[in-house]
Amino acid sequence: MAAQTKSLVAFAHVASVERSIKFYADLGFKVANTVVPHGHSAPVWAWLESEKANLMLGLADGPIDSAQQAILFYLYFYNIAQTHAALTDLGHSPGEIKFPFYMPGGECRLEDPDGYVLMLAQSQAAI
């Protein structure tokens, strides 16, 4: 019998956990847990949550090369147009909303501070 995965959580190495926490807060994420080692003033790890979405952030050991980010994170929203407008109002630059055949509700692209590509999409079903 094959193994049965219960859940999957992305772990992104970032240049600044604090900066990433602030960025992802604009996408609805709240901090559920952080680790601030003795002698440090800022977290080196964080667990973020938003409804059924979870993301771990960890302080990178070296510089982050945005050209090397070879993964897409899909984030689903109830209303992509409203989300796009809210993020624009907060000073972010999401790309144009497009409607490819696989995402009839629409999607747009946004990069986080470390160059990870976030695809913001309108949920068509319970995900």
N, CA, C and O atoms as a GROMACS GRO file, in nm:
protein
  508
    1MET      N    1   0.085  -0.118   0.000
    1MET     CA    2   0.000   0.000   0.000
    1MET      C    3   0.089   0.125   0.000
    1MET      O    4   0.190   0.130   0.071
    2ALA      N    5   0.052   0.222  -0.078
    2ALA     CA    6   0.127   0.347  -0.086
    2ALA      C    7   0.105   0.430   0.040
    2ALA      O    8   0.004   0.416   0.108
    3ALA      N    9   0.200   0.516   0.068
    3ALA     CA   10   0.186   0.609   0.181
    3ALA      C   11   0.070   0.704   0.154
    3ALA      O   12   0.040   0.735   0.038
    4GLN      N   13   0.005   0.750   0.259
    4GLN     CA   14  -0.108   0.842   0.246
    4GLN      C   15  -0.070   0.976   0.307
    4GLN      O   16  -0.057   0.988   0.429
    5THR      N   17  -0.052   1.076   0.223
    5THR     CA   18  -0.017   1.210   0.272
    5THR      C   19  -0.139   1.272   0.337
    5THR      O   20  -0.248   1.272   0.280
    6LYS      N   21  -0.120   1.326   0.455
    6LYS     CA   22  -0.229   1.392   0.528
    6LYS      C   23  -0.241   1.538   0.489
    6LYS      O   24  -0.351   1.589   0.469
    7SER      N   25  -0.126   1.608   0.477
    7SER     CA   26  -0.128   1.748   0.437
    7SER      C   27   0.011   1.784   0.385
    7SER      O   28   0.107   1.710   0.402
    8LEU      N   29   0.019   1.898   0.321
    8LEU     CA   30   0.144   1.948   0.266
    8LEU      C   31   0.155   2.096   0.302
    8LEU      O   32   0.061   2.172   0.279
    9VAL      N   33   0.267   2.135   0.357
    9VAL     CA   34   0.291   2.274   0.393
    9VAL      C   35   0.420   2.319   0.328
    9VAL      O   36   0.523   2.254   0.343
   10ALA      N   37   0.414   2.429   0.256
   10ALA     CA   38   0.535   2.484   0.193
   10ALA      C   39   0.623   2.550   0.298
   10ALA      O   40   0.573   2.608   0.395
   11PHE      N   41   0.754   2.540   0.279
   11PHE     CA   42   0.852   2.603   0.366
   11PHE      C   43   0.940   2.688   0.275
   11PHE      O   44   1.010   2.635   0.188
   12ALA      N   45   0.936   2.819   0.294
   12ALA     CA   46   1.014   2.909   0.208
   12ALA      C   47   1.128   2.971   0.289
   12ALA      O   48   1.107   3.024   0.398
   13HIS      N   49   1.248   2.963   0.234
   13HIS     CA   50   1.362   3.032   0.294
   13HIS      C   51   1.356   3.177   0.251
   13HIS      O   52   1.340   3.207   0.132
   14VAL      N   53   1.369   3.267   0.346
   14VAL     CA   54   1.354   3.410   0.319
   14VAL      C   55   1.470   3.489   0.378
   14VAL      O   56   1.537   3.443   0.471
   15ALA      N   57   1.493   3.608   0.325
   15ALA     CA   58   1.600   3.694   0.375
   15ALA      C   59   1.564   3.756   0.509
   15ALA      O   60   1.653   3.780   0.591
   16SER      N   61   1.436   3.782   0.533
   16SER     CA   62   1.390   3.840   0.658
   16SER      C   63   1.254   3.782   0.692
   16SER      O   64   1.156   3.805   0.621
   17VAL      N   65   1.248   3.707   0.801
   17VAL     CA   66   1.121   3.647   0.842
   17VAL      C   67   1.022   3.758   0.879
   17VAL      O   68   0.904   3.749   0.844
   18GLU      N   69   1.068   3.862   0.948
   18GLU     CA   70   0.978   3.972   0.984
   18GLU      C   71   0.918   4.039   0.861
   18GLU      O   72   0.798   4.065   0.858
   19ARG      N   73   1.000   4.067   0.761
   19ARG     CA   74   0.951   4.131   0.638
   19ARG      C   75   0.848   4.042   0.569
   19ARG      O   76   0.747   4.091   0.520
   20SER      N   77   0.875   3.913   0.564
   20SER     CA   78   0.782   3.821   0.499
   20SER      C   79   0.653   3.808   0.577
   20SER      O   80   0.546   3.796   0.517
   21ILE      N   81   0.659   3.810   0.710
   21ILE     CA   82   0.537   3.807   0.791
   21ILE      C   83   0.449   3.926   0.756
   21ILE      O   84   0.328   3.910   0.739
   22LYS      N   85   0.507   4.044   0.744
   22LYS     CA   86   0.430   4.164   0.708
   22LYS      C   87   0.370   4.153   0.569
   22LYS      O   88   0.255   4.190   0.548
   23PHE      N   89   0.448   4.102   0.473
   23PHE     CA   90   0.398   4.086   0.337
   23PHE      C   91   0.280   3.990   0.334
   23PHE      O   92   0.175   4.022   0.278
   24TYR      N   93   0.295   3.873   0.394
   24TYR     CA   94   0.189   3.773   0.390
   24TYR      C   95   0.068   3.812   0.472
   24TYR      O   96  -0.041   3.759   0.450
   25ALA      N   97   0.083   3.903   0.567
   25ALA     CA   98  -0.032   3.956   0.641
   25ALA      C   99  -0.128   4.026   0.546
   25ALA      O  100  -0.250   4.021   0.565
   26ASP      N  101  -0.074   4.091   0.443
   26ASP     CA  102  -0.159   4.158   0.344
   26ASP      C  103  -0.238   4.058   0.260
   26ASP      O  104  -0.332   4.096   0.190
   27LEU      N  105  -0.200   3.930   0.265
   27LEU     CA  106  -0.273   3.824   0.195
   27LEU      C  107  -0.362   3.746   0.291
   27LEU      O  108  -0.416   3.641   0.254
   28GLY      N  109  -0.376   3.795   0.412
   28GLY     CA  110  -0.467   3.735   0.508
   28GLY      C  111  -0.404   3.638   0.605
   28GLY      O  112  -0.474   3.579   0.687
   29PHE      N  113  -0.272   3.619   0.600
   29PHE     CA  114  -0.206   3.526   0.690
   29PHE      C  115  -0.183   3.588   0.827
   29PHE      O  116  -0.152   3.707   0.839
   30LYS      N  117  -0.200   3.506   0.929
   30LYS     CA  118  -0.174   3.546   1.066
   30LYS      C  119  -0.064   3.455   1.121
   30LYS      O  120  -0.053   3.339   1.082
   31VAL      N  121   0.014   3.509   1.211
   31VAL     CA  122   0.122   3.433   1.272
   31VAL      C  123   0.064   3.339   1.377
   31VAL      O  124  -0.004   3.382   1.470
   32ALA      N  125   0.091   3.210   1.361
   32ALA     CA  126   0.047   3.111   1.458
   32ALA      C  127   0.159   3.075   1.554
   32ALA      O  128   0.134   3.036   1.669
   33ASN      N  129   0.285   3.088   1.508
   33ASN     CA  130   0.398   3.053   1.592
   33ASN      C  131   0.524   3.115   1.533
   33ASN      O  132   0.535   3.130   1.412
   34THR      N  133   0.618   3.149   1.619
   34THR     CA  134   0.749   3.197   1.575
   34THR      C  135   0.856   3.141   1.667
   34THR      O  136   0.828   3.097   1.779
   35VAL      N  137   0.978   3.144   1.618
   35VAL     CA  138   1.094   3.107   1.699
   35VAL      C  139   1.192   3.223   1.694
   35VAL      O  140   1.238   3.264   1.587
   36VAL      N  141   1.222   3.276   1.812
   36VAL     CA  142   1.324   3.380   1.828
   36VAL      C  143   1.430   3.321   1.921
   36VAL      O  144   1.410   3.318   2.042
   37PRO      N  145   1.543   3.275   1.866
   37PRO     CA  146   1.645   3.214   1.951
   37PRO      C  147   1.704   3.312   2.051
   37PRO      O  148   1.702   3.434   2.030
   38HIS      N  149   1.755   3.259   2.158
   38HIS     CA  150   1.821   3.340   2.260
   38HIS      C  151   1.931   3.423   2.194
   38HIS      O  152   2.012   3.371   2.118
   39GLY      N  153   1.933   3.551   2.225
   39GLY     CA  154   2.033   3.640   2.167
   39GLY      C  155   1.990   3.706   2.038
   39GLY      O  156   2.060   3.794   1.987
   40HIS      N  157   1.875   3.666   1.984
   40HIS     CA  158   1.822   3.727   1.862
   40HIS      C  159   1.706   3.819   1.898
   40HIS      O  160   1.638   3.798   1.998
   41SER      N  161   1.684   3.921   1.816
   41SER     CA  162   1.572   4.011   1.840
   41SER      C  163   1.458   3.989   1.741
   41SER      O  164   1.349   4.046   1.757
   42ALA      N  165   1.481   3.908   1.641
   42ALA     CA  166   1.380   3.884   1.538
   42ALA      C  167   1.362   3.734   1.518
   42ALA      O  168   1.454   3.656   1.544
   43PRO      N  169   1.244   3.694   1.471
   43PRO     CA  170   1.222   3.551   1.449
   43PRO      C  171   1.308   3.497   1.334
   43PRO      O  172   1.338   3.566   1.237
   44VAL      N  173   1.347   3.370   1.350
   44VAL     CA  174   1.422   3.301   1.245
   44VAL      C  175   1.333   3.196   1.178
   44VAL      O  176   1.374   3.133   1.080
   45TRP      N  177   1.212   3.178   1.231
   45TRP     CA  178   1.116   3.082   1.176
   45TRP      C  179   0.976   3.130   1.214
   45TRP      O  180   0.956   3.188   1.320
   46ALA      N  181   0.881   3.104   1.126
   46ALA     CA  182   0.741   3.137   1.156
   46ALA      C  183   0.648   3.040   1.087
   46ALA      O  184   0.678   2.986   0.981
   47TRP      N  185   0.534   3.018   1.150
   47TRP     CA  186   0.424   2.938   1.094
   47TRP      C  187   0.310   3.036   1.073
   47TRP      O  188   0.263   3.100   1.167
   48LEU      N  189   0.264   3.047   0.949
   48LEU     CA  190   0.155   3.138   0.915
   48LEU      C  191   0.032   3.057   0.874
   48LEU      O  192   0.044   2.949   0.816
   49GLU      N  193  -0.085   3.111   0.905
   49GLU     CA  194  -0.212   3.045   0.872
   49GLU      C  195  -0.312   3.144   0.817
   49GLU      O  196  -0.316   3.260   0.857
   50SER      N  197  -0.394   3.095   0.724
   50SER     CA  198  -0.508   3.169   0.673
   50SER      C  199  -0.610   3.066   0.625
   50SER      O  200  -0.590   3.002   0.522
   51GLU      N  201  -0.718   3.051   0.699
   51GLU     CA  202  -0.817   2.947   0.673
   51GLU      C  203  -0.748   2.811   0.659
   51GLU      O  204  -0.688   2.763   0.755
   52LYS      N  205  -0.754   2.748   0.539
   52LYS     CA  206  -0.691   2.618   0.520
   52LYS      C  207  -0.548   2.627   0.467
   52LYS      O  208  -0.487   2.525   0.436
   53ALA      N  209  -0.495   2.748   0.456
   53ALA     CA  210  -0.360   2.768   0.402
   53ALA      C  211  -0.258   2.783   0.515
   53ALA      O  212  -0.280   2.856   0.611
   54ASN      N  213  -0.148   2.713   0.501
   54ASN     CA  214  -0.038   2.722   0.597
   54ASN      C  215   0.092   2.744   0.522
   54ASN      O  216   0.110   2.695   0.411
   55LEU      N  217   0.182   2.819   0.584
   55LEU     CA  218   0.311   2.847   0.523
   55LEU      C  219   0.414   2.859   0.634
   55LEU      O  220   0.392   2.929   0.733
   56MET      N  221   0.527   2.791   0.616
   56MET     CA  222   0.639   2.808   0.708
   56MET      C  223   0.742   2.898   0.641
   56MET      O  224   0.768   2.886   0.522
   57LEU      N  225   0.801   2.987   0.720
   57LEU     CA  226   0.908   3.074   0.674
   57LEU      C  227   1.030   3.049   0.760
   57LEU      O  228   1.019   3.037   0.882
   58GLY      N  229   1.145   3.041   0.698
   58GLY     CA  230   1.268   3.022   0.772
   58GLY      C  231   1.375   3.115   0.721
   58GLY      O  232   1.384   3.140   0.601
   59LEU      N  233   1.456   3.165   0.811
   59LEU     CA  234   1.563   3.256   0.774
   59LEU      C  235   1.665   3.179   0.690
   59LEU      O  236   1.716   3.075   0.732
   60ALA      N  237   1.695   3.231   0.572
   60ALA     CA  238   1.791   3.168   0.482
   60ALA      C  239   1.933   3.181   0.536
   60ALA      O  240   1.966   3.278   0.604
   61ASP      N  241   2.015   3.083   0.506
   61ASP     CA  242   2.155   3.084   0.548
   61ASP      C  243   2.240   3.178   0.464
   61ASP      O  244   2.347   3.221   0.506
   62GLY      N  245   2.192   3.208   0.343
   62GLY     CA  246   2.268   3.293   0.252
   62GLY      C  247   2.176   3.383   0.174
   62GLY      O  248   2.055   3.386   0.200
   63PRO      N  249   2.231   3.456   0.080
   63PRO     CA  250   2.148   3.548  -0.001
   63PRO      C  251   2.041   3.472  -0.080
   63PRO      O  252   2.063   3.359  -0.124
   64ILE      N  253   1.927   3.536  -0.097
   64ILE     CA  254   1.818   3.480  -0.176
   64ILE      C  255   1.834   3.530  -0.319
   64ILE      O  256   1.844   3.651  -0.342
   65ASP      N  257   1.835   3.438  -0.415
   65ASP     CA  258   1.844   3.473  -0.556
   65ASP      C  259   1.707   3.454  -0.617
   65ASP      O  260   1.664   3.340  -0.640
   66SER      N  261   1.636   3.564  -0.643
   66SER     CA  262   1.498   3.553  -0.693
   66SER      C  263   1.491   3.479  -0.826
   66SER      O  264   1.387   3.421  -0.859
   67ALA      N  265   1.599   3.479  -0.904
   67ALA     CA  266   1.600   3.407  -1.031
   67ALA      C  267   1.599   3.256  -1.010
   67ALA      O  268   1.568   3.180  -1.102
   68GLN      N  269   1.633   3.211  -0.890
   68GLN     CA  270   1.639   3.068  -0.861
   68GLN      C  271   1.509   3.012  -0.803
   68GLN      O  272   1.502   2.892  -0.776
   69GLN      N  273   1.410   3.094  -0.784
   69GLN     CA  274   1.283   3.047  -0.727
   69GLN      C  275   1.206   2.974  -0.837
   69GLN      O  276   1.152   3.037  -0.928
   70ALA      N  277   1.203   2.844  -0.828
   70ALA     CA  278   1.144   2.762  -0.935
   70ALA      C  279   1.018   2.690  -0.889
   70ALA      O  280   0.994   2.575  -0.926
   71ILE      N  281   0.939   2.756  -0.809
   71ILE     CA  282   0.814   2.697  -0.761
   71ILE      C  283   0.706   2.805  -0.763
   71ILE      O  284   0.735   2.923  -0.741
   72LEU      N  285   0.585   2.766  -0.789
   72LEU     CA  286   0.471   2.857  -0.785
   72LEU      C  287   0.386   2.823  -0.663
   72LEU      O  288   0.362   2.706  -0.635
   73PHE      N  289   0.342   2.924  -0.592
   73PHE     CA  290   0.249   2.906  -0.482
   73PHE      C  291   0.113   2.954  -0.532
   73PHE      O  292   0.099   3.070  -0.571
   74TYR      N  293   0.012   2.867  -0.529
   74TYR     CA  294  -0.124   2.908  -0.566
   74TYR      C  295  -0.200   2.941  -0.438
   74TYR      O  296  -0.211   2.858  -0.348
   75LEU      N  297  -0.252   3.063  -0.433
   75LEU     CA  298  -0.333   3.109  -0.321
   75LEU      C  299  -0.473   3.135  -0.375
   75LEU      O  300  -0.488   3.209  -0.472
   76TYR      N  301  -0.574   3.076  -0.314
   76TYR     CA  302  -0.711   3.088  -0.362
   76TYR      C  303  -0.790   3.187  -0.278
   76TYR      O  304  -0.782   3.189  -0.156
   77PHE      N  305  -0.868   3.269  -0.348
   77PHE     CA  306  -0.948   3.374  -0.285
   77PHE      C  307  -1.093   3.362  -0.332
   77PHE      O  308  -1.121   3.303  -0.437
   78TYR      N  309  -1.183   3.420  -0.255
   78TYR     CA  310  -1.325   3.417  -0.292
   78TYR      C  311  -1.354   3.512  -0.407
   78TYR      O  312  -1.441   3.482  -0.489
   79ASN      N  313  -1.284   3.625  -0.415
   79ASN     CA  314  -1.310   3.724  -0.520
   79ASN      C  315  -1.177   3.783  -0.565
   79ASN      O  316  -1.118   3.865  -0.494
   80ILE      N  317  -1.128   3.742  -0.680
   80ILE     CA  318  -0.996   3.782  -0.726
   80ILE      C  319  -0.990   3.932  -0.760
   80ILE      O  320  -0.887   3.996  -0.736
   81ALA      N  321  -1.096   3.988  -0.813
   81ALA     CA  322  -1.096   4.130  -0.846
   81ALA      C  323  -1.085   4.215  -0.719
   81ALA      O  324  -1.010   4.312  -0.714
   82GLN      N  325  -1.159   4.176  -0.617
   82GLN     CA  326  -1.154   4.246  -0.489
   82GLN      C  327  -1.016   4.231  -0.424
   82GLN      O  328  -0.963   4.326  -0.368
   83THR      N  329  -0.960   4.113  -0.432
   83THR     CA  330  -0.827   4.086  -0.378
   83THR      C  331  -0.722   4.170  -0.450
   83THR      O  332  -0.636   4.230  -0.387
   84HIS      N  333  -0.730   4.173  -0.582
   84HIS     CA  334  -0.637   4.250  -0.664
   84HIS      C  335  -0.643   4.398  -0.624
   84HIS      O  336  -0.540   4.462  -0.606
   85ALA      N  337  -0.763   4.451  -0.611
   85ALA     CA  338  -0.780   4.592  -0.573
   85ALA      C  339  -0.727   4.620  -0.433
   85ALA      O  340  -0.662   4.722  -0.411
   86ALA      N  341  -0.753   4.530  -0.339
   86ALA     CA  342  -0.706   4.549  -0.201
   86ALA      C  343  -0.554   4.548  -0.196
   86ALA      O  344  -0.494   4.631  -0.126
   87LEU      N  345  -0.491   4.457  -0.267
   87LEU     CA  346  -0.345   4.451  -0.267
   87LEU      C  347  -0.284   4.574  -0.334
   87LEU      O  348  -0.181   4.625  -0.288
   88THR      N  349  -0.346   4.621  -0.440
   88THR     CA  350  -0.300   4.743  -0.507
   88THR      C  351  -0.309   4.861  -0.411
   88THR      O  352  -0.217   4.942  -0.403
   89ASP      N  353  -0.421   4.870  -0.337
   89ASP     CA  354  -0.438   4.978  -0.239
   89ASP      C  355  -0.333   4.972  -0.128
   89ASP      O  356  -0.297   5.074  -0.070
   90LEU      N  357  -0.284   4.851  -0.098
   90LEU     CA  358  -0.182   4.834   0.006
   90LEU      C  359  -0.040   4.858  -0.047
   90LEU      O  360   0.057   4.845   0.027
   91GLY      N  361  -0.029   4.893  -0.175
   91GLY     CA  362   0.101   4.924  -0.232
   91GLY      C  363   0.171   4.811  -0.304
   91GLY      O  364   0.286   4.826  -0.345
   92HIS      N  365   0.103   4.699  -0.321
   92HIS     CA  366   0.161   4.586  -0.395
   92HIS      C  367   0.132   4.603  -0.544
   92HIS      O  368   0.050   4.686  -0.583
   93SER      N  369   0.199   4.525  -0.625
   93SER     CA  370   0.182   4.535  -0.771
   93SER      C  371   0.144   4.400  -0.832
   93SER      O  372   0.224   4.340  -0.903
   94PRO      N  373   0.023   4.354  -0.805
   94PRO     CA  374  -0.018   4.229  -0.869
   94PRO      C  375  -0.033   4.251  -1.019
   94PRO      O  376  -0.070   4.359  -1.064
   95GLY      N  377  -0.004   4.147  -1.095
   95GLY     CA  378  -0.017   4.156  -1.240
   95GLY      C  379  -0.163   4.160  -1.283
   95GLY      O  380  -0.255   4.152  -1.201
   96GLU      N  381  -0.180   4.173  -1.411
   96GLU     CA  382  -0.314   4.177  -1.470
   96GLU      C  383  -0.389   4.047  -1.442
   96GLU      O  384  -0.331   3.939  -1.446
   97ILE      N  385  -0.518   4.059  -1.414
   97ILE     CA  386  -0.601   3.939  -1.396
   97ILE      C  387  -0.624   3.877  -1.534
   97ILE      O  388  -0.672   3.943  -1.626
   98LYS      N  389  -0.589   3.750  -1.545
   98LYS     CA  390  -0.609   3.675  -1.669
   98LYS      C  391  -0.704   3.560  -1.643
   98LYS      O  392  -0.724   3.519  -1.529
   99PHE      N  393  -0.761   3.508  -1.750
   99PHE     CA  394  -0.862   3.403  -1.739
   99PHE      C  395  -0.826   3.285  -1.828
   99PHE      O  396  -0.893   3.261  -1.929
  100PRO      N  397  -0.721   3.210  -1.793
  100PRO     CA  398  -0.685   3.094  -1.874
  100PRO      C  399  -0.790   2.984  -1.861
  100PRO      O  400  -0.873   2.986  -1.770
  101PHE      N  401  -0.786   2.890  -1.953
  101PHE     CA  402  -0.888   2.785  -1.956
  101PHE      C  403  -0.896   2.707  -1.824
  101PHE      O  404  -1.004   2.662  -1.787
  102TYR      N  405  -0.786   2.692  -1.755
  102TYR     CA  406  -0.784   2.614  -1.631
  102TYR      C  407  -0.825   2.695  -1.509
  102TYR      O  408  -0.841   2.640  -1.400
  103MET      N  409  -0.843   2.827  -1.526
  103MET     CA  410  -0.880   2.913  -1.413
  103MET      C  411  -0.984   3.014  -1.461
  103MET      O  412  -0.955   3.133  -1.472
  104PRO      N  413  -1.106   2.968  -1.489
  104PRO     CA  414  -1.208   3.057  -1.544
  104PRO      C  415  -1.248   3.171  -1.451
  104PRO      O  416  -1.301   3.273  -1.497
  105GLY      N  417  -1.224   3.157  -1.321
  105GLY     CA  418  -1.255   3.264  -1.227
  105GLY      C  419  -1.151   3.375  -1.228
  105GLY      O  420  -1.175   3.484  -1.174
  106GLY      N  421  -1.036   3.348  -1.290
  106GLY     CA  422  -0.931   3.447  -1.302
  106GLY      C  423  -0.816   3.424  -1.206
  106GLY      O  424  -0.831   3.367  -1.098
  107GLU      N  425  -0.698   3.471  -1.249
  107GLU     CA  426  -0.578   3.462  -1.167
  107GLU      C  427  -0.485   3.577  -1.203
  107GLU      O  428  -0.492   3.633  -1.312
  108CYS      N  429  -0.398   3.610  -1.110
  108CYS     CA  430  -0.295   3.709  -1.136
  108CYS      C  431  -0.169   3.670  -1.061
  108CYS      O  432  -0.173   3.586  -0.971
  109ARG      N  433  -0.060   3.729  -1.099
  109ARG     CA  434   0.071   3.695  -1.044
  109ARG      C  435   0.119   3.806  -0.951
  109ARG      O  436   0.100   3.924  -0.978
  110LEU      N  437   0.182   3.765  -0.841
  110LEU     CA  438   0.242   3.858  -0.746
  110LEU      C  439   0.369   3.794  -0.694
  110LEU      O  440   0.370   3.674  -0.664
  111GLU      N  441   0.476   3.871  -0.683
  111GLU     CA  442   0.600   3.818  -0.626
  111GLU      C  443   0.614   3.866  -0.483
  111GLU      O  444   0.583   3.982  -0.451
  112ASP      N  445   0.661   3.777  -0.396
  112ASP     CA  446   0.685   3.817  -0.257
  112ASP      C  447   0.822   3.885  -0.249
  112ASP      O  448   0.892   3.891  -0.350
  113PRO      N  449   0.861   3.937  -0.133
  113PRO     CA  450   0.987   4.012  -0.124
  113PRO      C  451   1.112   3.933  -0.162
  113PRO      O  452   1.215   3.993  -0.192
  114ASP      N  453   1.105   3.800  -0.161
  114ASP     CA  454   1.220   3.718  -0.197
  114ASP      C  455   1.212   3.662  -0.338
  114ASP      O  456   1.296   3.582  -0.377
  115GLY      N  457   1.111   3.704  -0.413
  115GLY     CA  458   1.099   3.661  -0.552
  115GLY      C  459   1.018   3.536  -0.574
  115GLY      O  460   1.009   3.487  -0.686
  116TYR      N  461   0.958   3.481  -0.467
  116TYR     CA  462   0.871   3.365  -0.488
  116TYR      C  463   0.747   3.412  -0.564
  116TYR      O  464   0.692   3.518  -0.536
  117VAL      N  465   0.706   3.332  -0.661
  117VAL     CA  466   0.590   3.367  -0.743
  117VAL      C  467   0.463   3.314  -0.678
  117VAL      O  468   0.449   3.194  -0.654
  118LEU      N  469   0.372   3.407  -0.650
  118LEU     CA  470   0.242   3.372  -0.594
  118LEU      C  471   0.138   3.390  -0.704
  118LEU      O  472   0.125   3.498  -0.761
  119MET      N  473   0.067   3.284  -0.733
  119MET     CA  474  -0.044   3.292  -0.826
  119MET      C  475  -0.170   3.306  -0.743
  119MET      O  476  -0.209   3.214  -0.671
  120LEU      N  477  -0.234   3.422  -0.754
  120LEU     CA  478  -0.355   3.451  -0.680
  120LEU      C  479  -0.473   3.416  -0.769
  120LEU      O  480  -0.486   3.471  -0.879
  121ALA      N  481  -0.558   3.326  -0.724
  121ALA     CA  482  -0.664   3.274  -0.809
  121ALA      C  483  -0.797   3.277  -0.738
  121ALA      O  484  -0.805   3.270  -0.615
  122GLN      N  485  -0.904   3.288  -0.817
  122GLN     CA  486  -1.039   3.283  -0.761
  122GLN      C  487  -1.082   3.139  -0.750
  122GLN      O  488  -1.081   3.064  -0.848
  123SER      N  489  -1.120   3.101  -0.631
  123SER     CA  490  -1.163   2.965  -0.605
  123SER      C  491  -1.299   2.940  -0.669
  123SER      O  492  -1.391   3.021  -0.654
  124GLN      N  493  -1.312   2.830  -0.740
  124GLN     CA  494  -1.438   2.794  -0.802
  124GLN      C  495  -1.510   2.686  -0.722
  124GLN      O  496  -1.629   2.660  -0.742
  125ALA      N  497  -1.437   2.622  -0.632
  125ALA     CA  498  -1.496   2.516  -0.552
  125ALA      C  499  -1.429   2.516  -0.415
  125ALA      O  500  -1.334   2.590  -0.390
  126ALA      N  501  -1.480   2.432  -0.330
  126ALA     CA  502  -1.420   2.420  -0.197
  126ALA      C  503  -1.284   2.353  -0.210
  126ALA      O  504  -1.274   2.236  -0.248
  127ILE      N  505  -1.182   2.427  -0.179
  127ILE     CA  506  -1.046   2.374  -0.190
  127ILE      C  507  -0.990   2.357  -0.052
  127ILE      O  508  -0.876   2.314  -0.036
   0.00000   0.00000   0.00000
